[in-house]
Amino acid sequence: MKKIGILSDSHDNMKLLKKAVEKLNKLEIDLVLHAGDIVAPFSARLLGELNAPVRFVFGNNDGERQLLRKVVGELNSEIDDFLETEFSGKNIALYHGTDRRILDLIVESQRYFLVATGHTHEKYVKKVGNTLVVNPGELCGYLTGEATFAVLDLEEGEVQFELLK
């Protein structure tokens, strides 16, 4: 079973990041996407404890970009404002969602099986043509009071939201 974990807006909440890493490892996730606003390099370093590769994009609150690039590079990964990757034969786009017009263009291009996004702190799943758009909500739990991430089961084509306490 191929599973992708999707995180966003962790905002340096180390307690919940640690819980997310533990749960993602327990769920035997094959790939993790962090859709921005990890914030500090020490938070990115914590995701190195995952048993799966992780891909990152910058969010609007990620200030220390140079050091984030260095730490993410040490995790054998990459970080940018927009990232394309391929997993299990599926094209994936990762974009924080800061500019809604850009997000809409990425989705409407129909180039991707999955577009993982964040920024709004609101969890949702929607299908636009052949593209699945997933916002996992906020991992930090600061705005909504719910700390969530999403898990996409590629074989079933289903997205489940995981709640952390």
RALIN-V198241 format. One record per backbone hydrogen bond with DSSP energy under -1.0 kcal/mol. CO is the residue of the C=O (numbers start at 0). NH is the residue of the N-H. If there is no record, write none. Layout:
co->CO nh->NH
co->CO nh->NH
This chain:
co->1 nh->153
co->2 nh->29
co->2 nh->30
co->3 nh->151
co->4 nh->32
co->5 nh->149
co->6 nh->34
co->7 nh->138
co->8 nh->139
co->9 nh->12
co->11 nh->13
co->12 nh->16
co->13 nh->17
co->14 nh->18
co->15 nh->19
co->16 nh->20
co->17 nh->21
co->18 nh->22
co->19 nh->23
co->20 nh->24
co->21 nh->25
co->22 nh->26
co->23 nh->28
co->30 nh->4
co->31 nh->54
co->32 nh->6
co->33 nh->56
co->35 nh->8
co->36 nh->10
co->37 nh->11
co->37 nh->39
co->39 nh->42
co->39 nh->43
co->40 nh->44
co->41 nh->45
co->42 nh->46
co->44 nh->47
co->45 nh->48
co->46 nh->49
co->52 nh->31
co->54 nh->33
co->58 nh->61
co->60 nh->62
co->62 nh->64
co->63 nh->67
co->64 nh->68
co->65 nh->69
co->66 nh->70
co->67 nh->71
co->68 nh->72
co->69 nh->73
co->71 nh->76
co->72 nh->75
co->77 nh->55
co->79 nh->57
co->82 nh->93
co->84 nh->91
co->86 nh->89
co->89 nh->86
co->90 nh->112
co->90 nh->113
co->91 nh->84
co->92 nh->115
co->93 nh->82
co->95 nh->117
co->98 nh->102
co->99 nh->103
co->100 nh->104
co->101 nh->105
co->102 nh->106
co->103 nh->107
co->104 nh->108
co->106 nh->109
co->112 nh->131
co->113 nh->92
co->114 nh->133
co->115 nh->94
co->117 nh->119
co->123 nh->134
co->125 nh->132
co->127 nh->130
co->130 nh->127
co->131 nh->114
co->132 nh->125
co->133 nh->116
co->134 nh->123
co->137 nh->147
co->146 nh->163
co->148 nh->161
co->149 nh->5
co->150 nh->159
co->151 nh->3
co->152 nh->156
co->157 nh->152
co->159 nh->150
co->161 nh->148
